[in-house]
Amino acid sequence: MSLEHANDANFDSLLGDGITLVDFWASWCGPCRMFGPIFEATSEKLPDVKFVKFEIDESNRRTPAKFGIRSIPSVLAFRKGELVEARTGLMDEETLIDWVKELQGA
């Protein structure tokens, strides 16, 4: 599945029925720029999971505040639109895939 891009206006509508991972990031964040290609590559390998990127900027502050995002990159995992887990910091592809498998098994 390809990546989708969220903002404050469309965030809720992008949460799917299954598992949705949302990467909160910023263009000025070095670790975020390193994680972006990993997140995208993983989205191609896991077509049954929805992958969404949310760029934190001046016009998109409501959603990160709602979820208490204080460090980026932060990835939030949702199941059927409900937050189930959050992880902060750079992850490699293997770690991200293992996490998704854990989420799918729960």
N, C-alpha and C positions, 0 to 999 in steps of 0.2 A: 504494500500500500504506500502511496506517496505521502509525503508530509503535507500537513495542512497548517495554516498560519492563523493564530488567534489574536484577538485584541479584547478590550473590555466589552465591546459591543456584541461580539459573536461567540464569546467563550462558552457559555452554557449550551449553545446550539451545536457545538462541535464534540461534546462528550457523547460517546457512543453507547450502545447497549452492552457491549463486551468490555474489554480492557482498553483504556485510553491512557497513554503516557503523554504528559505535557512537560516540555522542556522550557523552563523560565531562564532567559538568557539576555545578554546585552552585547552590542557590537564592540563596546570598549573593553570587554572582559576577555582576557587572554585564555583562561581555561575554558570559557564558553566557546571561543573560536576553535579550540582544539577538540571539544566535545561535539560540536555541530556535525562534522563529517561522520563521526561514529554513530550518532543518533540517526542520521539519514541512511547510512549503510545498513544499520540494524532494521530500519523500517522496511527495507527491501527484502530482508530475510524472514521477516515475521508478518506476512500479509494479513493474518487474522487479528492483529493488534493495530489500533489506531494511534498514530504518532502525530503530535501537535507541537508546534513551536510558538512560544509567546515571548515576544521581545519587550522587555521592560524599558519604557521610555516615559517622557513627560506626559504623553497622552494616554498611557496605559498603566495607571497606578492602582486602580480600584481592585482589580482581580488579585495582583500580588499581595496587596494589603489584606484582602479577605482571607488568604491562605497563609499569612504570616511569613512570606518570603523575605528573608533577610540576607541570604547568601546565594550567589549564583556561581555556576549553574545549579539549579535545583530541578529535579524531576519528580512530578507528582503522578501517582498511579491512581486511576479511577476505575471502578467496576460499576457498570450500570449507572454512571453519573455520580457515584458516591466516592469520595476520597477514601482510599484504603491504606496508602503508605506514601511516604516521601523520602527521597534521598538527595543529599546535597554533596556537590563536589564532582570532580572529573571521574568518569567510569570508563573502563575499556569495553570493547564490544563483548567480550566473553562474560564480563560481570553483568552487563546490561541484559544479555540473553538469559543468563542464569536467573536473574531477578524476575524476568518476564515468566520463565518456566515456573518459578515459585508462585507467582501471582495466579497463573493459570491452574495450578494444582490446588489452590486454596478454595 
